[in-house]
Amino acid sequence: MPYADYAIAWAKSLGIVVTVTSVLRSRERQAELRRQWESCLARGERVWPGNPNPACRYPANRPGDSSHEYGLGWDSDVEDRYQATWTAIRRAVGWQVPESDPVHAELPSWRLYLV
């Protein structure tokens, strides 16, 4: 993903270390992440990046409805103090970064590219 490489290089030029944590994932892995997320919600746990339970930190789309399954989305991590800057960089480069999932970036309107 060239635009991802560009965003990472831009961040690096500002002294921001970016760790890519997920890119392409299988439908099975997406289903597992979705089950974990739904389990957190069923227990009444708050899903947020600071949750000590890693399975309850981020939302997960249903299998078949995740840009990760098509290689059109990716997740990354930066120090908390750089999150706003990292979000702005990814958006400036052209990625869509949902407010509800700041680690995630995806090709805008990615579903239109599926045939």
Phi and psi in degrees as GROMACS dihedral restraints (atoms count N, CA, C in turn):
[ dihedral_restraints ]
;  ai    aj    ak    al  type     phi  dphi    fc
    3     4     5     6     1   -58.2    20    10
    4     5     6     7     1   -37.4    20    10
    6     7     8     9     1   -69.8    20    10
    7     8     9    10     1   -28.0    20    10
    9    10    11    12     1   -67.1    20    10
   10    11    12    13     1   -44.5    20    10
   12    13    14    15     1   -60.0    20    10
   13    14    15    16     1   -40.0    20    10
   15    16    17    18     1   -64.6    20    10
   16    17    18    19     1   -44.6    20    10
   18    19    20    21     1   -61.9    20    10
   19    20    21    22     1   -43.1    20    10
   21    22    23    24     1   -64.3    20    10
   22    23    24    25     1   -41.5    20    10
   24    25    26    27     1   -64.1    20    10
   25    26    27    28     1   -40.2    20    10
   27    28    29    30     1   -61.6    20    10
   28    29    30    31     1   -47.3    20    10
   30    31    32    33     1   -60.2    20    10
   31    32    33    34     1   -44.4    20    10
   33    34    35    36     1   -59.6    20    10
   34    35    36    37     1   -38.5    20    10
   36    37    38    39     1   -64.3    20    10
   37    38    39    40     1   -19.7    20    10
   39    40    41    42     1   -98.4    20    10
   40    41    42    43     1     4.5    20    10
   42    43    44    45     1    82.9    20    10
   43    44    45    46     1    16.6    20    10
   45    46    47    48     1   -96.9    20    10
   46    47    48    49     1   122.1    20    10
   48    49    50    51     1   -88.8    20    10
   49    50    51    52     1   123.9    20    10
   51    52    53    54     1  -110.7    20    10
   52    53    54    55     1   131.6    20    10
   54    55    56    57     1  -113.6    20    10
   55    56    57    58     1   117.5    20    10
   57    58    59    60     1   -79.7    20    10
   58    59    60    61     1   124.5    20    10
   60    61    62    63     1  -107.4    20    10
   61    62    63    64     1   -20.5    20    10
   63    64    65    66     1  -161.6    20    10
   64    65    66    67     1   137.1    20    10
   66    67    68    69     1  -128.0    20    10
   67    68    69    70     1  -106.3    20    10
   69    70    71    72     1   -73.0    20    10
   70    71    72    73     1   131.8    20    10
   72    73    74    75     1  -136.0    20    10
   73    74    75    76     1   152.2    20    10
   75    76    77    78     1   -74.3    20    10
   76    77    78    79     1   162.8    20    10
   78    79    80    81     1   -62.4    20    10
   79    80    81    82     1   -36.3    20    10
   81    82    83    84     1   -63.9    20    10
   82    83    84    85     1   -43.4    20    10
   84    85    86    87     1   -65.5    20    10
   85    86    87    88     1   -39.4    20    10
   87    88    89    90     1   -62.9    20    10
   88    89    90    91     1   -41.0    20    10
   90    91    92    93     1   -63.0    20    10
   91    92    93    94     1   -40.8    20    10
   93    94    95    96     1   -62.5    20    10
   94    95    96    97     1   -45.8    20    10
   96    97    98    99     1   -62.9    20    10
   97    98    99   100     1   -39.6    20    10
   99   100   101   102     1   -64.3    20    10
  100   101   102   103     1   -43.3    20    10
  102   103   104   105     1   -60.2    20    10
  103   104   105   106     1   -43.3    20    10
  105   106   107   108     1   -61.1    20    10
  106   107   108   109     1   -45.8    20    10
  108   109   110   111     1   -62.1    20    10
  109   110   111   112     1   -45.7    20    10
  111   112   113   114     1   -64.0    20    10
  112   113   114   115     1   -35.7    20    10
  114   115   116   117     1   -63.5    20    10
  115   116   117   118     1   -40.6    20    10
  117   118   119   120     1   -61.3    20    10
  118   119   120   121     1   -46.2    20    10
  120   121   122   123     1   -63.3    20    10
  121   122   123   124     1   -40.6    20    10
  123   124   125   126     1   -63.9    20    10
  124   125   126   127     1   -31.9    20    10
  126   127   128   129     1   -81.7    20    10
  127   128   129   130     1    -6.2    20    10
  129   130   131   132     1    82.8    20    10
  130   131   132   133     1    13.6    20    10
  132   133   134   135     1   -74.5    20    10
  133   134   135   136     1   143.4    20    10
  135   136   137   138     1   -78.8    20    10
  136   137   138   139     1   127.1    20    10
  138   139   140   141     1   -90.8    20    10
  139   140   141   142     1   112.3    20    10
  141   142   143   144     1  -159.3    20    10
  142   143   144   145     1   154.7    20    10
  144   145   146   147     1   -57.1    20    10
  145   146   147   148     1   -26.0    20    10
  147   148   149   150     1   -89.7    20    10
  148   149   150   151     1     2.8    20    10
  150   151   152   153     1   -62.4    20    10
  151   152   153   154     1   129.6    20    10
  153   154   155   156     1   -64.1    20    10
  154   155   156   157     1   -20.2    20    10
  156   157   158   159     1   -87.5    20    10
  157   158   159   160     1   109.6    20    10
  159   160   161   162     1   -56.0    20    10
  160   161   162   163     1   -29.1    20    10
  162   163   164   165     1   -71.9    20    10
  163   164   165   166     1   -12.2    20    10
  165   166   167   168     1  -116.3    20    10
  166   167   168   169     1    27.8    20    10
  168   169   170   171     1   -95.3    20    10
  169   170   171   172     1   -30.4    20    10
  171   172   173   174     1  -140.4    20    10
  172   173   174   175     1   149.9    20    10
  174   175   176   177     1   -69.9    20    10
  175   176   177   178     1   163.4    20    10
  177   178   179   180     1  -140.4    20    10
  178   179   180   181     1   127.8    20    10
  180   181   182   183     1   -68.5    20    10
  181   182   183   184     1   162.9    20    10
  183   184   185   186     1   -65.8    20    10
  184   185   186   187     1   150.0    20    10
  186   187   188   189     1   -55.9    20    10
  187   188   189   190     1   136.5    20    10
  189   190   191   192     1    92.1    20    10
  190   191   192   193     1   -12.8    20    10
  192   193   194   195     1  -124.3    20    10
  193   194   195   196     1    36.6    20    10
  195   196   197   198     1  -125.0    20    10
  196   197   198   199     1   129.1    20    10
  198   199   200   201     1   -62.3    20    10
  199   200   201   202     1   -23.0    20    10
  201   202   203   204     1   -61.9    20    10
  202   203   204   205     1   -35.6    20    10
  204   205   206   207     1   -67.6    20    10
  205   206   207   208     1   -16.3    20    10
  207   208   209   210     1  -114.9    20    10
  208   209   210   211     1     8.3    20    10
  210   211   212   213     1    70.3    20    10
  211   212   213   214     1    24.9    20    10
  213   214   215   216     1  -115.5    20    10
  214   215   216   217     1    12.0    20    10
  216   217   218   219     1  -146.1    20    10
  217   218   219   220     1   159.1    20    10
  219   220   221   222     1  -155.7    20    10
  220   221   222   223     1   155.7    20    10
  222   223   224   225     1  -116.8    20    10
  223   224   225   226     1   149.2    20    10
  225   226   227   228     1  -150.5    20    10
  226   227   228   229     1   162.9    20    10
  228   229   230   231     1  -131.1    20    10
  229   230   231   232     1   141.3    20    10
  231   232   233   234     1  -137.8    20    10
  232   233   234   235     1   166.8    20    10
  234   235   236   237     1   -58.5    20    10
  235   236   237   238     1   145.3    20    10
  237   238   239   240     1   -51.2    20    10
  238   239   240   241     1   -39.6    20    10
  240   241   242   243     1   -66.0    20    10
  241   242   243   244     1   -16.7    20    10
  243   244   245   246     1  -103.5    20    10
  244   245   246   247     1    -0.9    20    10
  246   247   248   249     1   -57.9    20    10
  247   248   249   250     1   -45.0    20    10
  249   250   251   252     1   -63.4    20    10
  250   251   252   253     1   -40.9    20    10
  252   253   254   255     1   -66.8    20    10
  253   254   255   256     1   -42.7    20    10
  255   256   257   258     1   -63.0    20    10
  256   257   258   259     1   -41.1    20    10
  258   259   260   261     1   -61.7    20    10
  259   260   261   262     1   -45.1    20    10
  261   262   263   264     1   -63.0    20    10
  262   263   264   265     1   -39.6    20    10
  264   265   266   267     1   -62.5    20    10
  265   266   267   268     1   -50.0    20    10
  267   268   269   270     1   -61.2    20    10
  268   269   270   271     1   -40.9    20    10
  270   271   272   273     1   -66.6    20    10
  271   272   273   274     1   -40.0    20    10
  273   274   275   276     1   -62.9    20    10
  274   275   276   277     1   -33.0    20    10
  276   277   278   279     1   -77.3    20    10
  277   278   279   280     1   -20.5    20    10
  279   280   281   282     1   124.5    20    10
  280   281   282   283     1     1.5    20    10
  282   283   284   285     1   -83.2    20    10
  283   284   285   286     1   150.4    20    10
  285   286   287   288     1   -92.1    20    10
  286   287   288   289     1   127.1    20    10
  288   289   290   291     1  -121.9    20    10
  289   290   291   292     1   109.0    20    10
  291   292   293   294     1   -66.5    20    10
  292   293   294   295     1   140.9    20    10
  294   295   296   297     1   -59.8    20    10
  295   296   297   298     1   -35.1    20    10
  297   298   299   300     1   -78.8    20    10
  298   299   300   301     1    -8.1    20    10
  300   301   302   303     1  -147.6    20    10
  301   302   303   304     1    73.4    20    10
  303   304   305   306     1   -65.9    20    10
  304   305   306   307     1   -13.8    20    10
  306   307   308   309     1   -81.6    20    10
  307   308   309   310     1   -16.6    20    10
  309   310   311   312     1   -93.9    20    10
  310   311   312   313     1   143.2    20    10
  312   313   314   315     1  -138.4    20    10
  313   314   315   316     1   142.6    20    10
  315   316   317   318     1  -146.4    20    10
  316   317   318   319     1   158.2    20    10
  318   319   320   321     1   -63.2    20    10
  319   320   321   322     1   126.1    20    10
  321   322   323   324     1   -57.2    20    10
  322   323   324   325     1   139.7    20    10
  324   325   326   327     1    54.6    20    10
  325   326   327   328     1    35.7    20    10
  327   328   329   330     1   -56.9    20    10
  328   329   330   331     1   -30.5    20    10
  330   331   332   333     1   -62.3    20    10
  331   332   333   334     1   -25.7    20    10
  333   334   335   336     1   -67.3    20    10
  334   335   336   337     1   -20.4    20    10
  336   337   338   339     1   -87.4    20    10
  337   338   339   340     1    -5.4    20    10
  339   340   341   342     1   -85.7    20    10
  340   341   342   343     1   136.2    20    10
